[in-house]
Amino acid sequence: MTKTKIAYFVSTALLTLLMLFSAGMYFFNHAEVATIFTSLGYPTYIIYPLAIAKILGLIAIWSNYSRLLRDFAYAGFFYDFVLALSAHLNAGDGDWAGSVVALVLWTVSFATGKKLYKD
């Protein structure tokens, strides 16, 4: 297995775990997540759709059904991570590290995936 494949699968697997944990929190710990969303200035009605979008994005990335669909999933994750980072920095709550980790994992997964799937 090449270094590119290893980097892709490790980063994508870690990104997947992070997104599944996040979606699980959205579904199973809604009250706490709603409090956090409110403190960040986001409406609480986007919690469940965002959780579903995260799961669908993971399916799009792992299934590799379509390059366009995979790229849209990566774009959605990018905007989610950047907006989360911005919201946490603006709120000054100190919880921005998770967003930075997610962005690093996203970058490695996206870049190595582009090399791996030259389509």
Backbone torsions as a table, in degrees:
resi	resn	phi	psi	omega
1	MET	NA	134.3	-177.8
2	THR	-77.9	163.9	178.6
3	LYS	-62.8	-34.2	179.1
4	THR	-64.5	-44.1	178.6
5	LYS	-63.8	-43.3	179.8
6	ILE	-62.6	-47.0	179.9
7	ALA	-61.9	-40.8	179.7
8	TYR	-63.9	-51.7	-175.1
9	PHE	-68.9	-36.5	178.4
10	VAL	-68.1	-48.9	-178.3
11	SER	-66.0	-39.2	179.7
12	THR	-69.9	-36.8	177.1
13	ALA	-66.2	-42.7	178.2
14	LEU	-66.7	-39.2	175.9
15	LEU	-63.1	-39.8	177.8
16	THR	-62.5	-46.0	177.9
17	LEU	-60.1	-42.0	178.9
18	LEU	-62.9	-44.0	-179.3
19	MET	-70.9	-36.9	177.0
20	LEU	-67.6	-38.6	175.7
21	PHE	-62.8	-44.4	179.5
22	SER	-62.1	-48.7	179.6
23	ALA	-62.9	-38.3	177.2
24	GLY	-62.5	-41.3	176.5
25	MET	-62.3	-41.3	-179.4
26	TYR	-61.8	-39.1	-178.6
27	PHE	-80.5	-44.1	-168.9
28	PHE	-99.6	-11.5	178.6
29	ASN	-133.1	50.7	-171.7
30	HIS	-60.2	-39.9	-176.4
31	ALA	-62.1	-44.4	179.4
32	GLU	-67.9	-41.7	179.3
33	VAL	-65.1	-39.1	178.5
34	ALA	-62.1	-38.5	177.1
35	THR	-63.3	-43.4	179.7
36	ILE	-65.4	-45.2	179.2
37	PHE	-59.9	-42.2	179.3
38	THR	-63.2	-42.2	-179.7
39	SER	-67.3	-25.7	178.5
40	LEU	-87.7	-7.4	178.5
41	GLY	91.2	11.8	178.3
42	TYR	-97.8	147.3	177.0
43	PRO	-72.0	148.5	-176.7
44	THR	-78.7	-16.3	-178.5
45	TYR	-71.1	-8.7	179.0
46	ILE	-91.3	-1.3	-175.1
47	ILE	-63.8	-53.8	-177.7
48	TYR	-66.6	-45.3	176.9
49	PRO	-60.9	-35.6	178.6
50	LEU	-66.7	-39.3	177.4
51	ALA	-63.0	-43.5	179.0
52	ILE	-65.4	-41.0	179.1
53	ALA	-62.8	-37.1	178.9
54	LYS	-64.5	-43.1	179.7
55	ILE	-66.2	-44.3	178.1
56	LEU	-64.1	-36.5	176.5
57	GLY	-62.6	-41.2	177.3
58	LEU	-63.9	-40.8	177.9
59	ILE	-62.5	-41.7	179.8
60	ALA	-63.5	-39.7	-179.0
61	ILE	-70.6	-46.8	-175.6
62	TRP	-73.6	-32.8	-177.6
63	SER	-73.7	-27.8	-179.8
64	ASN	53.8	35.5	-178.5
65	TYR	-66.9	-42.0	-177.1
66	SER	-145.6	138.2	178.6
67	ARG	-62.1	-42.5	-179.2
68	LEU	-63.1	-45.0	179.0
69	LEU	-63.8	-42.0	177.6
70	ARG	-62.5	-42.5	179.3
71	ASP	-66.4	-37.9	175.5
72	PHE	-64.2	-38.4	177.9
73	ALA	-64.1	-45.3	177.1
74	TYR	-61.8	-40.3	178.8
75	ALA	-63.3	-42.5	178.4
76	GLY	-61.7	-43.0	177.7
77	PHE	-64.9	-39.9	179.2
78	PHE	-59.1	-49.4	179.7
79	TYR	-63.5	-38.5	177.9
80	ASP	-60.4	-46.0	-177.8
81	PHE	-69.4	-41.5	179.9
82	VAL	-66.4	-43.2	178.6
83	LEU	-66.6	-36.6	176.5
84	ALA	-64.7	-44.2	178.1
85	LEU	-60.7	-47.2	179.8
86	SER	-61.3	-43.6	-179.0
87	ALA	-63.7	-44.0	-179.8
88	HIS	-67.6	-38.7	177.5
89	LEU	-65.9	-42.0	179.5
90	ASN	-68.4	-34.6	179.2
91	ALA	-76.4	-22.8	179.9
92	GLY	67.7	30.1	-177.4
93	ASP	-88.5	-7.0	176.8
94	GLY	79.4	7.4	-178.5
95	ASP	-98.2	32.0	-175.9
96	TRP	-86.4	-13.7	-174.8
97	ALA	-62.2	-38.0	178.6
98	GLY	-60.8	-37.0	178.3
99	SER	-68.0	-37.2	178.4
100	VAL	-67.4	-43.3	176.6
101	VAL	-59.8	-44.3	179.0
102	ALA	-61.4	-41.6	178.5
103	LEU	-65.0	-38.0	177.8
104	VAL	-65.9	-47.1	178.2
105	LEU	-61.6	-41.2	178.5
106	TRP	-60.6	-45.6	-178.0
107	THR	-61.1	-46.9	-179.7
108	VAL	-65.2	-45.5	-179.7
109	SER	-61.9	-46.4	-178.2
110	PHE	-65.6	-47.1	-177.0
111	ALA	-66.2	-44.7	179.9
112	THR	-72.4	-31.6	176.1
113	GLY	-65.1	-37.4	176.8
114	LYS	-64.1	-38.5	177.9
115	LYS	-70.4	-39.0	-175.9
116	LEU	-71.3	-44.3	-178.6
117	TYR	-107.0	82.2	179.7
118	LYS	-80.2	78.6	-179.3
119	ASP	-122.9	NA	NA
